[in-house]
Amino acid sequence: MTILVTGATGTIGRHVLAQLAARGADVRALVRDPAKAALPEGVDVVQGDLLDVDALRGALAGASTLFLLNAVTPDEFTQALITLNLAREAGIDRVVYLSVIHADRYVDVPHFAGKFGVERMIEAMGIGATILRPAYFIDNDLAIKDVVLGHGVYPMPLGTLGLAMVGAADIGEIAAIELLRRERAPTPLPLERINVVGPDTLTGADVAAIWSEVLGRPVVHGGDDTAGFERNLRNAMPPWMAFDMRLMAERFASDGMRPEPGDVERLTALLGRPLRTYRDFAAGVAASA
Protein backbone atom coordinates (compact mmCIF):
# COMPACT_ATOMS: atom_id res chain seq x y z
CA MET A 1 0.00 0.00 0.00
CA THR A 2 1.80 3.08 -1.30
CA ILE A 3 0.90 6.77 -1.05
CA LEU A 4 2.07 8.89 -4.00
CA VAL A 5 2.79 12.53 -3.14
CA THR A 6 2.93 15.15 -5.88
CA GLY A 7 4.31 18.62 -5.23
CA ALA A 8 6.64 16.81 -2.85
CA THR A 9 9.43 19.40 -2.71
CA GLY A 10 7.22 22.44 -2.12
CA THR A 11 6.19 24.19 1.07
CA ILE A 12 3.23 21.91 1.79
CA GLY A 13 4.53 18.75 0.14
CA ARG A 14 7.60 18.60 2.36
CA HIS A 15 5.43 18.75 5.47
CA VAL A 16 3.16 16.02 4.08
CA LEU A 17 6.13 13.75 3.37
CA ALA A 18 7.68 14.35 6.78
CA GLN A 19 4.41 13.55 8.55
CA LEU A 20 3.80 10.41 6.50
CA ALA A 21 7.37 9.20 6.99
CA ALA A 22 7.13 9.81 10.75
CA ARG A 23 3.97 7.69 10.83
CA GLY A 24 5.65 4.78 9.04
CA ALA A 25 3.76 5.08 5.76
CA ASP A 26 5.04 3.62 2.49
CA VAL A 27 5.59 6.84 0.51
CA ARG A 28 6.54 7.61 -3.08
CA ALA A 29 7.35 11.15 -4.26
CA LEU A 30 7.14 12.54 -7.79
CA VAL A 31 9.88 15.17 -8.26
CA ARG A 32 11.45 16.99 -11.18
CA ASP A 33 15.04 16.59 -10.01
CA PRO A 34 15.79 13.77 -7.54
CA ALA A 35 19.34 15.06 -7.02
CA LYS A 36 17.99 18.26 -5.46
CA ALA A 37 14.98 16.79 -3.67
CA ALA A 38 16.56 16.10 -0.23
CA LEU A 39 13.58 14.03 0.92
CA PRO A 40 13.22 11.97 4.13
CA GLU A 41 14.94 8.60 4.43
CA GLY A 42 12.92 5.75 2.98
CA VAL A 43 10.87 7.81 0.50
CA ASP A 44 10.77 6.22 -2.95
CA VAL A 45 11.62 8.99 -5.43
CA VAL A 46 10.36 9.00 -9.02
CA GLN A 47 11.51 11.60 -11.54
CA GLY A 48 8.85 13.35 -13.59
CA ASP A 49 6.10 15.95 -13.53
CA LEU A 50 2.35 16.15 -14.02
CA LEU A 51 2.63 16.64 -17.79
CA ASP A 52 5.00 13.69 -18.25
CA VAL A 53 2.41 11.00 -18.91
CA ASP A 54 4.85 8.10 -19.04
CA ALA A 55 6.62 9.07 -15.82
CA LEU A 56 3.31 9.72 -14.11
CA ARG A 57 1.99 6.31 -15.17
CA GLY A 58 5.08 4.74 -13.65
CA ALA A 59 4.73 6.71 -10.43
CA LEU A 60 1.05 5.75 -10.07
CA ALA A 61 1.66 2.05 -10.78
CA GLY A 62 1.12 0.09 -7.60
CA ALA A 63 0.05 3.13 -5.60
CA SER A 64 -3.19 2.95 -3.64
CA THR A 65 -3.61 6.58 -2.52
CA LEU A 66 -2.76 9.91 -4.15
CA PHE A 67 -1.94 13.32 -2.70
CA LEU A 68 -2.59 15.76 -5.52
CA LEU A 69 -0.96 19.16 -5.20
CA ASN A 70 -0.07 21.16 -8.26
CA ALA A 71 1.43 24.61 -8.30
CA VAL A 72 -0.10 27.80 -9.69
CA THR A 73 0.85 27.59 -13.37
CA PRO A 74 -0.91 28.51 -16.63
CA ASP A 75 -1.72 24.80 -17.19
CA GLU A 76 -2.56 23.90 -13.59
CA PHE A 77 -6.04 22.64 -14.54
CA THR A 78 -4.68 20.47 -17.36
CA GLN A 79 -2.06 18.97 -15.06
CA ALA A 80 -4.72 17.99 -12.54
CA LEU A 81 -7.02 16.48 -15.17
CA ILE A 82 -4.23 14.37 -16.63
CA THR A 83 -3.20 13.17 -13.16
CA LEU A 84 -6.74 12.25 -12.11
CA ASN A 85 -7.44 10.39 -15.34
CA LEU A 86 -4.20 8.43 -15.02
CA ALA A 87 -4.97 7.73 -11.37
CA ARG A 88 -8.35 6.31 -12.37
CA GLU A 89 -6.64 4.26 -15.07
CA ALA A 90 -4.31 2.87 -12.36
CA GLY A 91 -7.29 1.93 -10.17
CA ILE A 92 -6.65 4.58 -7.51
CA ASP A 93 -9.84 5.69 -5.78
CA ARG A 94 -8.38 7.22 -2.61
CA VAL A 95 -7.29 10.83 -3.08
CA VAL A 96 -6.51 13.91 -1.03
CA TYR A 97 -6.60 17.06 -3.17
CA LEU A 98 -5.22 20.42 -2.07
CA SER A 99 -7.69 23.03 -3.28
CA VAL A 100 -8.32 26.44 -1.71
CA ILE A 101 -10.97 27.92 0.56
CA HIS A 102 -13.83 29.71 -1.23
CA ALA A 103 -12.83 28.16 -4.56
CA ASP A 104 -16.51 28.26 -5.48
CA ARG A 105 -16.82 31.97 -4.60
CA TYR A 106 -13.62 33.56 -5.94
CA VAL A 107 -14.84 32.69 -9.44
CA ASP A 108 -12.88 35.44 -11.23
CA VAL A 109 -9.50 34.44 -9.74
CA PRO A 110 -7.83 32.06 -12.21
CA HIS A 111 -6.12 29.69 -9.80
CA PHE A 112 -9.20 29.51 -7.56
CA ALA A 113 -11.49 28.81 -10.51
CA GLY A 114 -9.09 26.14 -11.77
CA LYS A 115 -9.07 24.37 -8.42
CA PHE A 116 -12.87 24.48 -8.26
CA GLY A 117 -12.95 22.87 -11.71
CA VAL A 118 -10.75 20.07 -10.39
CA GLU A 119 -13.07 19.65 -7.39
CA ARG A 120 -16.00 19.27 -9.77
CA MET A 121 -14.12 16.69 -11.82
CA ILE A 122 -13.29 14.65 -8.71
CA GLU A 123 -16.95 14.70 -7.76
CA ALA A 124 -18.19 13.85 -11.27
CA MET A 125 -15.72 10.95 -11.58
CA GLY A 126 -16.97 9.49 -8.30
CA ILE A 127 -13.48 9.45 -6.77
CA GLY A 128 -13.34 8.92 -3.02
CA ALA A 129 -11.49 12.05 -1.96
CA THR A 130 -10.84 14.51 0.80
CA ILE A 131 -10.74 17.99 -0.70
CA LEU A 132 -8.70 20.22 1.57
CA ARG A 133 -9.53 23.91 1.24
CA PRO A 134 -6.81 25.90 3.01
CA ALA A 135 -6.96 29.63 3.62
CA TYR A 136 -3.99 31.99 3.13
CA PHE A 137 -0.72 30.31 4.10
CA ILE A 138 0.98 32.07 7.02
CA ASP A 139 4.30 30.88 5.56
CA ASN A 140 3.73 33.01 2.45
CA ASP A 141 4.85 35.89 4.61
CA LEU A 142 8.41 34.58 4.69
CA ALA A 143 8.69 36.30 1.31
CA ILE A 144 8.07 39.72 2.86
CA LYS A 145 9.81 39.32 6.22
CA ASP A 146 12.71 41.57 5.15
CA VAL A 147 10.25 44.39 4.46
CA VAL A 148 8.74 43.94 7.91
CA LEU A 149 12.05 43.61 9.73
CA GLY A 150 13.96 46.20 7.75
CA HIS A 151 11.34 48.85 7.04
CA GLY A 152 8.64 48.36 9.67
CA VAL A 153 5.90 47.83 7.09
CA TYR A 154 3.58 44.86 6.63
CA PRO A 155 2.84 45.15 2.91
CA MET A 156 0.20 42.50 2.19
CA PRO A 157 -3.23 43.88 1.10
CA LEU A 158 -5.46 41.64 3.20
CA GLY A 159 -8.54 43.87 3.29
CA THR A 160 -10.68 44.66 6.33
CA LEU A 161 -12.83 41.50 6.55
CA GLY A 162 -10.02 39.23 7.71
CA LEU A 163 -8.29 36.03 6.64
CA ALA A 164 -8.14 32.84 8.72
CA MET A 165 -4.42 32.44 8.04
CA VAL A 166 -3.08 28.91 8.53
CA GLY A 167 0.41 27.45 8.98
CA ALA A 168 1.92 25.20 6.33
CA ALA A 169 2.92 22.63 8.94
CA ASP A 170 -0.70 22.32 10.05
CA ILE A 171 -1.86 21.89 6.46
CA GLY A 172 0.74 19.19 5.89
CA GLU A 173 -0.17 17.30 9.05
CA ILE A 174 -3.90 17.43 8.28
CA ALA A 175 -3.20 16.17 4.76
CA ALA A 176 -1.13 13.27 6.14
CA ILE A 177 -3.86 12.34 8.62
CA GLU A 178 -6.44 12.31 5.84
CA LEU A 179 -4.21 10.31 3.50
CA LEU A 180 -3.67 7.64 6.13
CA ARG A 181 -7.36 7.59 7.06
CA ARG A 182 -8.26 6.87 3.45
CA GLU A 183 -5.32 4.53 2.90
CA ARG A 184 -6.24 2.38 5.89
CA ALA A 185 -10.01 2.30 5.37
CA PRO A 186 -11.28 -1.16 4.36
CA THR A 187 -13.28 0.39 1.50
CA PRO A 188 -13.04 3.78 -0.26
CA LEU A 189 -14.54 6.60 1.80
CA PRO A 190 -17.05 9.11 0.42
CA LEU A 191 -16.11 12.57 -0.82
CA GLU A 192 -15.49 15.15 1.92
CA ARG A 193 -14.47 18.81 1.94
CA ILE A 194 -12.53 20.32 4.84
CA ASN A 195 -11.81 24.01 5.29
CA VAL A 196 -8.26 24.28 6.63
CA VAL A 197 -8.00 27.50 8.60
CA GLY A 198 -6.00 29.05 11.39
CA PRO A 199 -7.28 29.96 14.86
CA ASP A 200 -7.42 33.72 14.21
CA THR A 201 -9.05 35.75 11.44
CA LEU A 202 -6.72 38.68 10.77
CA THR A 203 -6.67 41.90 8.78
CA GLY A 204 -3.50 43.63 7.61
CA ALA A 205 -3.72 46.00 10.58
CA ASP A 206 -4.06 43.01 12.93
CA VAL A 207 -0.94 41.39 11.48
CA ALA A 208 1.02 44.64 11.71
CA ALA A 209 0.02 44.89 15.39
CA ILE A 210 1.29 41.35 16.02
CA TRP A 211 4.64 42.22 14.42
CA SER A 212 4.81 45.41 16.51
CA GLU A 213 4.31 43.43 19.71
CA VAL A 214 6.75 40.68 18.78
CA LEU A 215 9.49 43.06 17.61
CA GLY A 216 8.93 45.66 20.31
CA ARG A 217 8.83 48.50 17.77
CA PRO A 218 6.19 49.94 15.46
CA VAL A 219 5.16 48.08 12.32
CA VAL A 220 2.48 49.67 10.17
CA HIS A 221 0.22 48.17 7.53
CA GLY A 222 1.03 49.35 4.03
CA GLY A 223 -2.62 49.52 3.00
CA ASP A 224 -4.78 47.70 0.48
CA ASP A 225 -3.65 49.14 -2.87
CA THR A 226 -4.08 46.08 -5.09
CA ALA A 227 -2.79 47.84 -8.23
CA GLY A 228 0.43 48.68 -6.41
CA PHE A 229 0.58 45.11 -5.11
CA GLU A 230 0.44 43.82 -8.69
CA ARG A 231 3.18 46.21 -9.81
CA ASN A 232 5.47 45.07 -6.99
CA LEU A 233 4.81 41.40 -7.68
CA ARG A 234 5.83 41.80 -11.31
CA ASN A 235 9.41 42.21 -10.04
CA ALA A 236 9.30 38.65 -8.71
CA MET A 237 6.90 36.71 -10.94
CA PRO A 238 5.43 36.65 -14.46
CA PRO A 239 2.82 39.32 -15.25
CA TRP A 240 0.00 36.76 -15.56
CA MET A 241 0.69 35.47 -12.06
CA ALA A 242 0.99 38.96 -10.57
CA PHE A 243 -2.41 39.80 -12.06
CA ASP A 244 -3.86 36.56 -10.67
CA MET A 245 -2.58 37.54 -7.21
CA ARG A 246 -4.08 41.02 -7.59
CA LEU A 247 -7.47 39.52 -8.37
CA MET A 248 -7.14 37.35 -5.27
CA ALA A 249 -6.32 40.39 -3.14
CA GLU A 250 -9.39 42.17 -4.49
CA ARG A 251 -11.51 39.25 -3.29
CA PHE A 252 -9.79 39.47 0.10
CA ALA A 253 -11.25 42.98 0.24
CA SER A 254 -14.74 42.06 -0.98
CA ASP A 255 -15.18 38.61 0.62
CA GLY A 256 -12.43 37.94 3.13
CA MET A 257 -11.36 34.39 4.00
CA ARG A 258 -13.39 33.62 7.06
CA PRO A 259 -13.97 30.15 8.50
CA GLU A 260 -17.33 28.45 8.73
CA PRO A 261 -18.77 27.74 12.20
CA GLY A 262 -17.02 24.72 13.70
CA ASP A 263 -13.99 24.73 11.36
CA VAL A 264 -11.43 25.59 14.03
CA GLU A 265 -12.87 23.10 16.51
CA ARG A 266 -12.91 20.35 13.89
CA LEU A 267 -9.26 20.89 12.96
CA THR A 268 -8.18 21.14 16.60
CA ALA A 269 -9.82 17.78 17.29
CA LEU A 270 -8.26 16.26 14.17
CA LEU A 271 -4.76 17.36 15.18
CA GLY A 272 -5.24 16.75 18.88
CA ARG A 273 -3.64 20.11 19.65
CA PRO A 274 -4.23 23.82 19.05
CA LEU A 275 -3.65 25.26 15.59
CA ARG A 276 -0.51 27.34 15.17
CA THR A 277 -1.02 31.08 15.33
CA TYR A 278 0.41 33.95 13.32
CA ARG A 279 2.03 35.17 16.52
CA ASP A 280 3.93 31.84 16.74
CA PHE A 281 5.17 32.38 13.18
CA ALA A 282 6.21 36.01 13.77
CA ALA A 283 8.01 35.11 17.00
CA GLY A 284 9.94 32.38 15.17
CA VAL A 285 10.98 34.75 12.40
CA ALA A 286 12.03 37.39 14.92
CA ALA A 287 14.05 34.88 16.94
CA SER A 288 15.99 33.72 13.88
CA ALA A 289 16.61 37.20 12.44
C-alpha positions as CSV (number, residue, x, y, z in Angstrom):
1,M,0.0,0.0,0.0
2,T,1.8,3.1,-1.3
3,I,0.9,6.8,-1.1
4,L,2.1,8.9,-4.0
5,V,2.8,12.5,-3.1
6,T,2.9,15.2,-5.9
7,G,4.3,18.6,-5.2
8,A,6.6,16.8,-2.8
9,T,9.4,19.4,-2.7
10,G,7.2,22.4,-2.1
11,T,6.2,24.2,1.1
12,I,3.2,21.9,1.8
13,G,4.5,18.8,0.1
14,R,7.6,18.6,2.4
15,H,5.4,18.7,5.5
16,V,3.2,16.0,4.1
17,L,6.1,13.8,3.4
18,A,7.7,14.4,6.8
19,Q,4.4,13.6,8.6
20,L,3.8,10.4,6.5
21,A,7.4,9.2,7.0
22,A,7.1,9.8,10.8
23,R,4.0,7.7,10.8
24,G,5.7,4.8,9.0
25,A,3.8,5.1,5.8
26,D,5.0,3.6,2.5
27,V,5.6,6.8,0.5
28,R,6.5,7.6,-3.1
29,A,7.3,11.2,-4.3
30,L,7.1,12.5,-7.8
31,V,9.9,15.2,-8.3
32,R,11.4,17.0,-11.2
33,D,15.0,16.6,-10.0
34,P,15.8,13.8,-7.5
35,A,19.3,15.1,-7.0
36,K,18.0,18.3,-5.5
37,A,15.0,16.8,-3.7
38,A,16.6,16.1,-0.2
39,L,13.6,14.0,0.9
40,P,13.2,12.0,4.1
41,E,14.9,8.6,4.4
42,G,12.9,5.7,3.0
43,V,10.9,7.8,0.5
44,D,10.8,6.2,-3.0
45,V,11.6,9.0,-5.4
46,V,10.4,9.0,-9.0
47,Q,11.5,11.6,-11.5
48,G,8.8,13.4,-13.6
49,D,6.1,15.9,-13.5
50,L,2.3,16.2,-14.0
51,L,2.6,16.6,-17.8
52,D,5.0,13.7,-18.3
53,V,2.4,11.0,-18.9
54,D,4.9,8.1,-19.0
55,A,6.6,9.1,-15.8
56,L,3.3,9.7,-14.1
57,R,2.0,6.3,-15.2
58,G,5.1,4.7,-13.7
59,A,4.7,6.7,-10.4
60,L,1.1,5.8,-10.1
61,A,1.7,2.1,-10.8
62,G,1.1,0.1,-7.6
63,A,0.1,3.1,-5.6
64,S,-3.2,3.0,-3.6
65,T,-3.6,6.6,-2.5
66,L,-2.8,9.9,-4.1
67,F,-1.9,13.3,-2.7
68,L,-2.6,15.8,-5.5
69,L,-1.0,19.2,-5.2
70,N,-0.1,21.2,-8.3
71,A,1.4,24.6,-8.3
72,V,-0.1,27.8,-9.7
73,T,0.9,27.6,-13.4
74,P,-0.9,28.5,-16.6
75,D,-1.7,24.8,-17.2
76,E,-2.6,23.9,-13.6
77,F,-6.0,22.6,-14.5
78,T,-4.7,20.5,-17.4
79,Q,-2.1,19.0,-15.1
80,A,-4.7,18.0,-12.5
81,L,-7.0,16.5,-15.2
82,I,-4.2,14.4,-16.6
83,T,-3.2,13.2,-13.2
84,L,-6.7,12.2,-12.1
85,N,-7.4,10.4,-15.3
86,L,-4.2,8.4,-15.0
87,A,-5.0,7.7,-11.4
88,R,-8.4,6.3,-12.4
89,E,-6.6,4.3,-15.1
90,A,-4.3,2.9,-12.4
91,G,-7.3,1.9,-10.2
92,I,-6.7,4.6,-7.5
93,D,-9.8,5.7,-5.8
94,R,-8.4,7.2,-2.6
95,V,-7.3,10.8,-3.1
96,V,-6.5,13.9,-1.0
97,Y,-6.6,17.1,-3.2
98,L,-5.2,20.4,-2.1
99,S,-7.7,23.0,-3.3
100,V,-8.3,26.4,-1.7
101,I,-11.0,27.9,0.6
102,H,-13.8,29.7,-1.2
103,A,-12.8,28.2,-4.6
104,D,-16.5,28.3,-5.5
105,R,-16.8,32.0,-4.6
106,Y,-13.6,33.6,-5.9
107,V,-14.8,32.7,-9.4
108,D,-12.9,35.4,-11.2
109,V,-9.5,34.4,-9.7
110,P,-7.8,32.1,-12.2
111,H,-6.1,29.7,-9.8
112,F,-9.2,29.5,-7.6
113,A,-11.5,28.8,-10.5
114,G,-9.1,26.1,-11.8
115,K,-9.1,24.4,-8.4
116,F,-12.9,24.5,-8.3
117,G,-12.9,22.9,-11.7
118,V,-10.8,20.1,-10.4
119,E,-13.1,19.6,-7.4
120,R,-16.0,19.3,-9.8
121,M,-14.1,16.7,-11.8
122,I,-13.3,14.7,-8.7
123,E,-17.0,14.7,-7.8
124,A,-18.2,13.8,-11.3
125,M,-15.7,10.9,-11.6
126,G,-17.0,9.5,-8.3
127,I,-13.5,9.5,-6.8
128,G,-13.3,8.9,-3.0
129,A,-11.5,12.1,-2.0
130,T,-10.8,14.5,0.8
131,I,-10.7,18.0,-0.7
132,L,-8.7,20.2,1.6
133,R,-9.5,23.9,1.2
134,P,-6.8,25.9,3.0
135,A,-7.0,29.6,3.6
136,Y,-4.0,32.0,3.1
137,F,-0.7,30.3,4.1
138,I,1.0,32.1,7.0
139,D,4.3,30.9,5.6
140,N,3.7,33.0,2.4
141,D,4.9,35.9,4.6
142,L,8.4,34.6,4.7
143,A,8.7,36.3,1.3
144,I,8.1,39.7,2.9
145,K,9.8,39.3,6.2
146,D,12.7,41.6,5.2
147,V,10.2,44.4,4.5
148,V,8.7,43.9,7.9
149,L,12.0,43.6,9.7
150,G,14.0,46.2,7.8
151,H,11.3,48.9,7.0
152,G,8.6,48.4,9.7
153,V,5.9,47.8,7.1
154,Y,3.6,44.9,6.6
155,P,2.8,45.2,2.9
156,M,0.2,42.5,2.2
157,P,-3.2,43.9,1.1
158,L,-5.5,41.6,3.2
159,G,-8.5,43.9,3.3
160,T,-10.7,44.7,6.3
161,L,-12.8,41.5,6.5
162,G,-10.0,39.2,7.7
163,L,-8.3,36.0,6.6
164,A,-8.1,32.8,8.7
165,M,-4.4,32.4,8.0
166,V,-3.1,28.9,8.5
167,G,0.4,27.5,9.0
168,A,1.9,25.2,6.3
169,A,2.9,22.6,8.9
170,D,-0.7,22.3,10.1
171,I,-1.9,21.9,6.5
172,G,0.7,19.2,5.9
173,E,-0.2,17.3,9.0
174,I,-3.9,17.4,8.3
175,A,-3.2,16.2,4.8
176,A,-1.1,13.3,6.1
177,I,-3.9,12.3,8.6
178,E,-6.4,12.3,5.8
179,L,-4.2,10.3,3.5
180,L,-3.7,7.6,6.1
181,R,-7.4,7.6,7.1
182,R,-8.3,6.9,3.4
183,E,-5.3,4.5,2.9
184,R,-6.2,2.4,5.9
185,A,-10.0,2.3,5.4
186,P,-11.3,-1.2,4.4
187,T,-13.3,0.4,1.5
188,P,-13.0,3.8,-0.3
189,L,-14.5,6.6,1.8
190,P,-17.1,9.1,0.4
191,L,-16.1,12.6,-0.8
192,E,-15.5,15.1,1.9
193,R,-14.5,18.8,1.9
194,I,-12.5,20.3,4.8
195,N,-11.8,24.0,5.3
196,V,-8.3,24.3,6.6
197,V,-8.0,27.5,8.6
198,G,-6.0,29.0,11.4
199,P,-7.3,30.0,14.9
200,D,-7.4,33.7,14.2
201,T,-9.1,35.8,11.4
202,L,-6.7,38.7,10.8
203,T,-6.7,41.9,8.8
204,G,-3.5,43.6,7.6
205,A,-3.7,46.0,10.6
206,D,-4.1,43.0,12.9
207,V,-0.9,41.4,11.5
208,A,1.0,44.6,11.7
209,A,0.0,44.9,15.4
210,I,1.3,41.4,16.0
211,W,4.6,42.2,14.4
212,S,4.8,45.4,16.5
213,E,4.3,43.4,19.7
214,V,6.8,40.7,18.8
215,L,9.5,43.1,17.6
216,G,8.9,45.7,20.3
217,R,8.8,48.5,17.8
218,P,6.2,49.9,15.5
219,V,5.2,48.1,12.3
220,V,2.5,49.7,10.2
221,H,0.2,48.2,7.5
222,G,1.0,49.4,4.0
223,G,-2.6,49.5,3.0
224,D,-4.8,47.7,0.5
225,D,-3.6,49.1,-2.9
226,T,-4.1,46.1,-5.1
227,A,-2.8,47.8,-8.2
228,G,0.4,48.7,-6.4
229,F,0.6,45.1,-5.1
230,E,0.4,43.8,-8.7
231,R,3.2,46.2,-9.8
232,N,5.5,45.1,-7.0
233,L,4.8,41.4,-7.7
234,R,5.8,41.8,-11.3
235,N,9.4,42.2,-10.0
236,A,9.3,38.7,-8.7
237,M,6.9,36.7,-10.9
238,P,5.4,36.6,-14.5
239,P,2.8,39.3,-15.2
240,W,0.0,36.8,-15.6
241,M,0.7,35.5,-12.1
242,A,1.0,39.0,-10.6
243,F,-2.4,39.8,-12.1
244,D,-3.9,36.6,-10.7
245,M,-2.6,37.5,-7.2
246,R,-4.1,41.0,-7.6
247,L,-7.5,39.5,-8.4
248,M,-7.1,37.3,-5.3
249,A,-6.3,40.4,-3.1
250,E,-9.4,42.2,-4.5
251,R,-11.5,39.2,-3.3
252,F,-9.8,39.5,0.1
253,A,-11.3,43.0,0.2
254,S,-14.7,42.1,-1.0
255,D,-15.2,38.6,0.6
256,G,-12.4,37.9,3.1
257,M,-11.4,34.4,4.0
258,R,-13.4,33.6,7.1
259,P,-14.0,30.1,8.5
260,E,-17.3,28.4,8.7
261,P,-18.8,27.7,12.2
262,G,-17.0,24.7,13.7
263,D,-14.0,24.7,11.4
264,V,-11.4,25.6,14.0
265,E,-12.9,23.1,16.5
266,R,-12.9,20.3,13.9
267,L,-9.3,20.9,13.0
268,T,-8.2,21.1,16.6
269,A,-9.8,17.8,17.3
270,L,-8.3,16.3,14.2
271,L,-4.8,17.4,15.2
272,G,-5.2,16.7,18.9
273,R,-3.6,20.1,19.6
274,P,-4.2,23.8,19.0
275,L,-3.7,25.3,15.6
276,R,-0.5,27.3,15.2
277,T,-1.0,31.1,15.3
278,Y,0.4,34.0,13.3
279,R,2.0,35.2,16.5
280,D,3.9,31.8,16.7
281,F,5.2,32.4,13.2
282,A,6.2,36.0,13.8
283,A,8.0,35.1,17.0
284,G,9.9,32.4,15.2
285,V,11.0,34.7,12.4
286,A,12.0,37.4,14.9
287,A,14.1,34.9,16.9
288,S,16.0,33.7,13.9
289,A,16.6,37.2,12.4
